[in-house]
């Protein structure tokens, strides 16, 4: 299972939200590159980066910060938040970003995802399926799309998406464990490599998740539990990571 420490960026700072609520923000670091260096030094091979300003507005707001992270560390980086046109995709990929995460585009402009797969390959693409009460949320989780998760997964499968990041918004930042039944629902759609996100806060949570590797669970994103020191990344990687020289690519 690949472990992805998360770096969420808002206003150029490394922050964490609770249930995606922009009014419930905690700033952990003024400089997100410090977090990236910390996670690399502790053994991470992948880092999950989200431009929260971009996710909410639809216009990338922290590109320079993300590029600085890319220049600072040698690990693989996947980036999401406000990626809604091909020029943004190309800007990130030419800057050395290893995987693009689409969110709202999966609802608003699925042809963009299809075009990116055709141009760069499926390994360069992931789609964040962020749900609230079984409906896909968009615009930085501020709106519900009306699209149910099963409908979205069927569409993604049709265009050749292989990697899906599943988040139950109600679990995010709550430190009470992931939505296992929701993860199982996504895993039942054969053909996806699934990355679990939201609420992962203990070794017991990870022990539960690792049992689903045989069904296609590829990784887990951890955020608040690392920043609060409840989980130690070195220990997590020693216990659960299968990362090797291939870095999952």
Secondary structure, 3 states (H helix, E strand, C coil): CEEEEEEEEECCEEEEEECCEEEEEEEEECCHHHHHHHHHHCCCCEEEEEEHHHHHHCCCCCHHHHHHHHHHCCCEEEEECCCCCHHHHHHHHHCCCCEEEECCHHHHCHHHHHHHHHHHCHHHEEEEEEEECCEEEECCCCEEEEEEHHHHHHHHHHHCCCEEEEEEHHHCCCCCCCCHHHHHHHHCCCCCEEEEECCCCCHHHHHHHHCCHHHCEEEEEECHHHHCCCCCHHHHHHHHCCCCCCCCC
